[in-house]
């Protein structure tokens, strides 16, 4: 296990995005950082990473199930590791994933966890039966720590490539696209999508290769999967994507500039930077509280109406492909693929429809006080009931 910083909203310094950012007070976007806790084993298993953000519930993730994110979500005003967060990650993220992994392999729960002795790491030696925790000797992280043997850097290179790729996709999809407008709307939710894509691109062979210095006997030396090979390919792809974007600093971006950006992720923040981040976290929490209060009664989430709208949209896309694609085989395959992908939402729609049909009609009726004069017939009924209460 090792943790690393990720400046999730930063581009090479020569791009006009970062040049404009440098002129703005606070340089906020350039310093927006998360801490990732990365962990994997010599067999190539790569865990769902822990992520520490500066805010508990950012607006970009409002109404999102935190348990269904591609990361284990944690928060700290400075977005860095602390002993309580290490304890939280160990019990709520590490242990459950290891239990599932070992059970699937038919292995007993017996684990050796290697980590460095950084100040934010808690002593977990006796926290859980079956787990032995060993701290690597001081000043050996860059020499033998498996996660630091290129796999974290390869992940960051993939993240950078995916960030640029998502911009190119947005540009291709919108004829009125502007890079500055897109970048302003690039939120922590956008970051998580690119993290997830980077994780999907991380191969087990690459994780296995990073154990070469610590445990060379188990490394298979797969060709094309070494961390430095993955990183180099991602950097080259990043350059091509930047050239496709065009604009100052993008059209002539070099591999050296992308590698320089990867180096920046490891730079420590100054006390002033941390103070700004803490202040930003406080301001974001206040904005979230105000937004939650203002939107208390707003209907949100996957309502019946929204699911129905999604269903209509999916059906419309299928019809357009069927009408416009001259390749019938391809259009049929697309329809089947979309049907399969949309199945969970279609099931939710059917369930919500069923629930609505089962609701009593009285929940749609609002009770109001009536002040009209009772009719003669009503008066007679009331008189009869007064004489014989059992009739009521």
Beta strands, then each sheet from edge to edge (+ up, - down):
strand 1: 2-7
strand 2: 33-38
strand 3: 50-53
strand 4: 72-75
strand 5: 111-115
strand 6: 131-135
sheet 1: 1+ 2- 3+ 4+
sheet 2: 5+ 6+
end
